[in-house]
Amino acid sequence: LDHVDKEDKKVIVIILVYEPSVPGCEAMVGCINCLAAEYTSVKFCKILSSSAGLSKHFESSGVPALIIYRAGQQLSNFIRMTDQLGEDFYASDVESFLLEHGMLPSKEDVPAIIRGPAVTNEESDDES
């Protein structure tokens, strides 16, 4: 709870609730790791459903789940993400889903200094 309650009020906190033996959970862990590297202004956390004291039914049927908070308030929760994404999916699928639901900031909203320099394929016309 400290990851949610003690976080800056402007920061989105996305918590993955998972269980390694449940289909789709391994894929979601990999996706969250990729998104965490891309969205450095968002805090990503993971918790095992068995460690969270959730029901056995939720442990086997409700995961992978994403719970999203900002300013200590729950914004949304997405239970059994495999219903929307299937059991084999990619970080881009999870990113699109979260963007569609307004749960990730647009990359255009992130200052360039955080994003890094723009990469272009243009070559210089200057011949030195």
Buried (B, 14 or more C-beta within 10 A) or exposed (E): EEEBEEBEEEEBBBBBBBBEEBEBBBBBBBBBEBBBEEBEBBBBBBBBBBEEEBEEEBBEEBBBBBBBBBBEEEBEEBBBBBEEBEBEBEBEBBBEBBEEEEBBBEEEEBEEEEBEEEEEEEEEEEEE
